[in-house]
């Protein structure tokens, strides 16, 4: 995929959200969330089928979350953070971008 995209996934609301190589490397970096590395496909599934909540501190941020039984350390959900923003192309036209910023495992009740 152009631009270093690993995949583009449509959520339940019709938004096309993408994950870049740079963001995946950030997520699985040993200083961040290396436990997510085996769950690459589940990150896309979380975007496609998971629940979504707007970030209370960032109106352009959303958290998608989905239950998975096999997450490490007694975690129950995979959480994928997505940013919605406007981008200006070189020709001056504007388009909306929706991309994964990070992902992590968490334990909570729905």
N, CA and C atoms as a LAMMPS dump frame, in Angstrom:
ITEM: TIMESTEP
0
ITEM: NUMBER OF ATOMS
330
ITEM: BOX BOUNDS ff ff ff
-5.0000000000000000e+02 5.0000000000000000e+02
-5.0000000000000000e+02 5.0000000000000000e+02
-5.0000000000000000e+02 5.0000000000000000e+02
ITEM: ATOMS id mol type element x y z
1 1 1 N 0.835 -1.183 0
2 1 2 C 0 0 0
3 1 3 C 0.877 1.243 0
4 2 1 N 0.459 2.288 -0.691
5 2 2 C 1.254 3.514 -0.71
6 2 3 C 1.289 4.191 0.65
7 3 1 N 2.357 4.955 0.867
8 3 2 C 2.451 5.75 2.084
9 3 3 C 2.748 4.956 3.33
10 4 1 N 3.23 3.74 3.188
11 4 2 C 3.569 2.941 4.337
12 4 3 C 2.383 2.345 5.067
13 5 1 N 1.222 2.305 4.414
14 5 2 C 0.041 1.727 5.056
15 5 3 C 0.139 0.207 5.059
16 6 1 N -0.17 -0.38 6.213
17 6 2 C -0.226 -1.842 6.318
18 6 3 C -1.599 -2.368 5.925
19 7 1 N -2.635 -1.65 6.314
20 7 2 C -4 -1.991 5.922
21 7 3 C -4.905 -0.795 6.083
22 8 1 N -6.051 -0.891 5.408
23 8 2 C -7.151 0.047 5.59
24 8 3 C -8.368 -0.789 5.932
25 9 1 N -9.074 -0.411 6.974
26 9 2 C -10.22 -1.173 7.466
27 9 3 C -11.394 -0.224 7.646
28 10 1 N -12.566 -0.651 7.229
29 10 2 C -13.777 0.15 7.407
30 10 3 C -14.426 -0.23 8.742
31 11 1 N -14.794 0.794 9.552
32 11 2 C -15.482 0.516 10.819
33 11 3 C -16.984 0.367 10.59
34 12 1 N -17.727 0.109 11.658
35 12 2 C -19.178 -0.109 11.562
36 12 3 C -19.94 1.136 11.128
37 13 1 N -19.281 2.281 11.14
38 13 2 C -19.918 3.541 10.776
39 13 3 C -19.534 3.996 9.368
40 14 1 N -18.77 3.156 8.655
41 14 2 C -18.371 3.463 7.288
42 14 3 C -17.074 4.237 7.157
43 15 1 N -16.395 4.519 8.267
44 15 2 C -15.122 5.244 8.219
45 15 3 C -13.997 4.324 7.776
46 16 1 N -13.181 4.779 6.831
47 16 2 C -11.995 4.03 6.422
48 16 3 C -10.831 4.479 7.288
49 17 1 N -10.291 3.542 8.044
50 17 2 C -9.225 3.813 9.006
51 17 3 C -8.007 3.008 8.594
52 18 1 N -6.831 3.635 8.667
53 18 2 C -5.636 2.911 8.24
54 18 3 C -4.601 2.818 9.357
55 19 1 N -3.732 1.816 9.216
56 19 2 C -2.6 1.606 10.116
57 19 3 C -1.334 1.683 9.279
58 20 1 N -0.37 2.502 9.718
59 20 2 C 0.896 2.622 8.994
60 20 3 C 1.975 1.747 9.632
61 21 1 N 3.02 1.496 8.866
62 21 2 C 4.174 0.756 9.389
63 21 3 C 4.775 1.49 10.595
64 22 1 N 4.864 2.81 10.5
65 22 2 C 5.444 3.599 11.585
66 22 3 C 4.641 3.446 12.877
67 23 1 N 3.313 3.504 12.781
68 23 2 C 2.476 3.376 13.974
69 23 3 C 2.535 1.961 14.533
70 24 1 N 2.589 0.931 13.665
71 24 2 C 2.692 -0.443 14.154
72 24 3 C 4.021 -0.619 14.894
73 25 1 N 5.113 -0.084 14.324
74 25 2 C 6.411 -0.168 15
75 25 3 C 6.362 0.534 16.351
76 26 1 N 5.684 1.673 16.421
77 26 2 C 5.513 2.394 17.689
78 26 3 C 4.752 1.54 18.709
79 27 1 N 3.661 0.933 18.262
80 27 2 C 2.819 0.149 19.174
81 27 3 C 3.604 -1.004 19.783
82 28 1 N 4.324 -1.759 18.95
83 28 2 C 4.979 -2.978 19.442
84 28 3 C 6.39 -2.74 19.964
85 29 1 N 6.828 -1.492 19.999
86 29 2 C 8.136 -1.148 20.556
87 29 3 C 8.216 -1.65 22.004
88 30 1 N 9.37 -2.178 22.425
89 30 2 C 9.5 -2.686 23.798
90 30 3 C 9.157 -1.676 24.887
91 31 1 N 9.273 -0.376 24.602
92 31 2 C 8.931 0.656 25.586
93 31 3 C 7.449 1.01 25.582
94 32 1 N 6.678 0.447 24.65
95 32 2 C 5.265 0.799 24.549
96 32 3 C 4.376 -0.414 24.845
97 33 1 N 3.913 -1.106 23.831
98 33 2 C 2.962 -2.201 24.046
99 33 3 C 3.359 -3.454 23.261
100 34 1 N 4.533 -4.024 23.554
101 34 2 C 4.995 -5.195 22.794
102 34 3 C 4.062 -6.406 22.906
103 35 1 N 3.232 -6.442 23.944
104 35 2 C 2.298 -7.545 24.119
105 35 3 C 1.231 -7.588 23.022
106 36 1 N 1.087 -6.508 22.26
107 36 2 C 0.098 -6.44 21.184
108 36 3 C 0.614 -7.115 19.906
109 37 1 N 1.919 -7.33 19.787
110 37 2 C 2.521 -7.858 18.553
111 37 3 C 1.822 -9.103 17.999
112 38 1 N 1.458 -10.088 18.816
113 38 2 C 0.789 -11.274 18.256
114 38 3 C -0.656 -11.032 17.814
115 39 1 N -1.17 -9.833 18.051
116 39 2 C -2.589 -9.546 17.798
117 39 3 C -2.796 -8.563 16.649
118 40 1 N -1.918 -8.613 15.646
119 40 2 C -2.003 -7.726 14.486
120 40 3 C -3.376 -7.812 13.813
121 41 1 N -3.841 -9.028 13.529
122 41 2 C -5.143 -9.206 12.868
123 41 3 C -6.288 -8.743 13.762
124 42 1 N -6.131 -8.913 15.067
125 42 2 C -7.173 -8.505 16.001
126 42 3 C -7.31 -6.98 16.084
127 43 1 N -6.233 -6.25 15.79
128 43 2 C -6.323 -4.788 15.752
129 43 3 C -7.3 -4.379 14.655
130 44 1 N -7.169 -4.979 13.461
131 44 2 C -8.098 -4.678 12.363
132 44 3 C -9.511 -5.129 12.707
133 45 1 N -9.642 -6.284 13.352
134 45 2 C -10.966 -6.779 13.753
135 45 3 C -11.617 -5.839 14.764
136 46 1 N -10.812 -5.269 15.653
137 46 2 C -11.345 -4.322 16.632
138 46 3 C -11.904 -3.088 15.937
139 47 1 N -11.216 -2.608 14.914
140 47 2 C -11.736 -1.471 14.138
141 47 3 C -13.029 -1.866 13.441
142 48 1 N -13.043 -3.041 12.834
143 48 2 C -14.182 -3.48 12.02
144 48 3 C -15.419 -3.779 12.849
145 49 1 N -15.258 -4.421 13.999
146 49 2 C -16.405 -4.932 14.751
147 49 3 C -16.553 -4.375 16.167
148 50 1 N -15.539 -3.674 16.652
149 50 2 C -15.555 -3.243 18.047
150 50 3 C -16.479 -2.072 18.325
151 51 1 N -16.66 -1.826 19.608
152 51 2 C -17.414 -0.654 20.057
153 51 3 C -16.515 0.555 19.972
154 52 1 N -17.124 1.743 19.891
155 52 2 C -16.345 2.972 19.756
156 52 3 C -16.833 3.994 20.765
157 53 1 N -15.857 4.681 21.376
158 53 2 C -16.158 5.789 22.287
159 53 3 C -15.26 6.965 21.934
160 54 1 N -15.833 8.165 21.969
161 54 2 C -15.04 9.359 21.715
162 54 3 C -14.167 9.635 22.925
163 55 1 N -12.946 10.061 22.672
164 55 2 C -12.024 10.409 23.74
165 55 3 C -12.579 11.637 24.469
166 56 1 N -12.727 11.583 25.794
167 56 2 C -13.307 12.723 26.52
168 56 3 C -12.424 13.973 26.501
169 57 1 N -11.136 13.815 26.192
170 57 2 C -10.215 14.95 26.201
171 57 3 C -9.835 15.433 24.805
172 58 1 N -10.2 14.659 23.776
173 58 2 C -9.828 14.995 22.406
174 58 3 C -11.013 14.716 21.487
175 59 1 N -11.702 15.742 21.008
176 59 2 C -12.881 15.519 20.176
177 59 3 C -12.572 14.847 18.842
178 60 1 N -11.284 14.796 18.452
179 60 2 C -10.89 14.131 17.21
180 60 3 C -10.366 12.715 17.447
181 61 1 N -10.4 12.27 18.686
182 61 2 C -9.888 10.953 19.03
183 61 3 C -11 9.999 19.413
184 62 1 N -10.832 8.753 19.006
185 62 2 C -11.797 7.703 19.326
186 62 3 C -11.051 6.466 19.797
187 63 1 N -11.679 5.742 20.705
188 63 2 C -11.133 4.464 21.175
189 63 3 C -12.098 3.368 20.751
190 64 1 N -11.568 2.415 20.028
191 64 2 C -12.318 1.223 19.636
192 64 3 C -11.868 0.114 20.565
193 65 1 N -12.802 -0.688 21.039
194 65 2 C -12.415 -1.773 21.931
195 65 3 C -13.253 -3.009 21.652
196 66 1 N -12.615 -4.171 21.895
197 66 2 C -13.273 -5.451 21.625
198 66 3 C -12.715 -6.502 22.579
199 67 1 N -13.602 -7.371 23.034
200 67 2 C -13.231 -8.47 23.923
201 67 3 C -12.499 -9.554 23.141
202 68 1 N -11.42 -10.072 23.729
203 68 2 C -10.71 -11.249 23.22
204 68 3 C -10.333 -12.095 24.428
205 69 1 N -10.609 -13.369 24.366
206 69 2 C -10.383 -14.26 25.509
207 69 3 C -8.909 -14.597 25.723
208 70 1 N -8.071 -14.457 24.712
209 70 2 C -6.689 -14.933 24.813
210 70 3 C -5.64 -13.834 24.965
211 71 1 N -6.019 -12.691 25.508
212 71 2 C -5.06 -11.609 25.716
213 71 3 C -4.186 -11.904 26.935
214 72 1 N -2.957 -11.373 26.961
215 72 2 C -2.05 -11.658 28.083
216 72 3 C -2.419 -10.927 29.365
217 73 1 N -1.885 -11.432 30.47
218 73 2 C -1.936 -10.769 31.784
219 73 3 C -3.351 -10.456 32.264
220 74 1 N -4.271 -11.36 32.059
221 74 2 C -5.654 -11.197 32.52
222 74 3 C -6.37 -10.002 31.898
223 75 1 N -5.867 -9.493 30.78
224 75 2 C -6.566 -8.424 30.067
225 75 3 C -7.752 -9.021 29.328
226 76 1 N -8.787 -8.226 29.16
227 76 2 C -10.015 -8.709 28.524
228 76 3 C -10.295 -8.064 27.172
229 77 1 N -9.733 -6.886 26.915
230 77 2 C -10.06 -6.133 25.708
231 77 3 C -8.806 -5.604 25.016
232 78 1 N -8.899 -5.542 23.707
233 78 2 C -7.919 -4.826 22.915
234 78 3 C -8.498 -3.44 22.651
235 79 1 N -7.718 -2.404 22.901
236 79 2 C -8.149 -1.023 22.7
237 79 3 C -7.298 -0.437 21.573
238 80 1 N -7.962 0.154 20.585
239 80 2 C -7.269 0.76 19.453
240 80 3 C -7.671 2.228 19.393
241 81 1 N -6.69 3.121 19.488
242 81 2 C -6.943 4.557 19.451
243 81 3 C -6.793 5.061 18.024
244 82 1 N -7.766 5.865 17.598
245 82 2 C -7.818 6.366 16.225
246 82 3 C -7.974 7.878 16.261
247 83 1 N -7.3 8.54 15.358
248 83 2 C -7.368 10.007 15.244
249 83 3 C -8.033 10.364 13.927
250 84 1 N -8.98 11.267 13.974
251 84 2 C -9.636 11.81 12.789
252 84 3 C -9.079 13.224 12.607
253 85 1 N -8.592 13.54 11.418
254 85 2 C -8.065 14.893 11.175
255 85 3 C -8.215 15.25 9.699
256 86 1 N -8.091 16.524 9.416
257 86 2 C -8.122 17.023 8.04
258 86 3 C -6.699 17.235 7.565
259 87 1 N -6.457 16.876 6.296
260 87 2 C -5.138 17.011 5.678
261 87 3 C -5.29 17.829 4.397
262 88 1 N -4.38 18.786 4.18
263 88 2 C -4.389 19.576 2.958
264 88 3 C -3.387 18.988 1.975
265 89 1 N -3.867 18.604 0.794
266 89 2 C -3.009 18.062 -0.262
267 89 3 C -2.235 19.196 -0.938
268 90 1 N -1.17 18.855 -1.664
269 90 2 C -0.378 19.892 -2.347
270 90 3 C -1.202 20.775 -3.288
271 91 1 N -2.287 20.235 -3.844
272 91 2 C -3.119 21.04 -4.746
273 91 3 C -4.103 21.939 -3.996
274 92 1 N -4.06 21.913 -2.668
275 92 2 C -4.926 22.754 -1.857
276 92 3 C -6.233 22.113 -1.443
277 93 1 N -6.528 20.948 -1.992
278 93 2 C -7.767 20.27 -1.595
279 93 3 C -7.588 19.64 -0.22
280 94 1 N -8.702 19.526 0.497
281 94 2 C -8.659 18.959 1.842
282 94 3 C -9.354 17.606 1.85
283 95 1 N -8.823 16.707 2.663
284 95 2 C -9.445 15.395 2.829
285 95 3 C -9.285 14.965 4.285
286 96 1 N -10.24 14.161 4.714
287 96 2 C -10.193 13.668 6.085
288 96 3 C -9.343 12.417 6.145
289 97 1 N -8.498 12.332 7.167
290 97 2 C -7.69 11.145 7.42
291 97 3 C -8.127 10.534 8.741
292 98 1 N -8.156 9.222 8.783
293 98 2 C -8.513 8.496 10.001
294 98 3 C -7.487 7.383 10.154
295 99 1 N -6.691 7.459 11.213
296 99 2 C -5.579 6.521 11.336
297 99 3 C -5.379 6.067 12.779
298 100 1 N -4.832 4.872 12.921
299 100 2 C -4.525 4.297 14.229
300 100 3 C -3.31 5.019 14.794
301 101 1 N -3.413 5.433 16.055
302 101 2 C -2.273 6.06 16.727
303 101 3 C -1.578 5.088 17.677
304 102 1 N -2.356 4.244 18.352
305 102 2 C -1.765 3.257 19.245
306 102 3 C -2.793 2.17 19.532
307 103 1 N -2.341 1.109 20.175
308 103 2 C -3.22 0.016 20.599
309 103 3 C -2.59 -0.619 21.845
310 104 1 N -3.45 -1.112 22.717
311 104 2 C -2.967 -1.726 23.954
312 104 3 C -4.032 -2.673 24.494
313 105 1 N -3.626 -3.506 25.435
314 105 2 C -4.537 -4.435 26.097
315 105 3 C -4.986 -3.825 27.418
316 106 1 N -6.232 -4.097 27.793
317 106 2 C -6.765 -3.543 29.032
318 106 3 C -7.819 -4.503 29.576
319 107 1 N -8.007 -4.471 30.856
320 107 2 C -9.037 -5.264 31.501
321 107 3 C -10.139 -4.345 32.013
322 108 1 N -11.363 -4.552 31.537
323 108 2 C -12.496 -3.799 32.061
324 108 3 C -13.784 -4.476 31.651
325 109 1 N -14.84 -4.094 32.326
326 109 2 C -16.179 -4.595 32.019
327 109 3 C -16.823 -3.665 31.025
328 110 1 N -17.606 -4.215 30.11
329 110 2 C -18.302 -3.364 29.131
330 110 3 C -19.53 -2.74 29.727
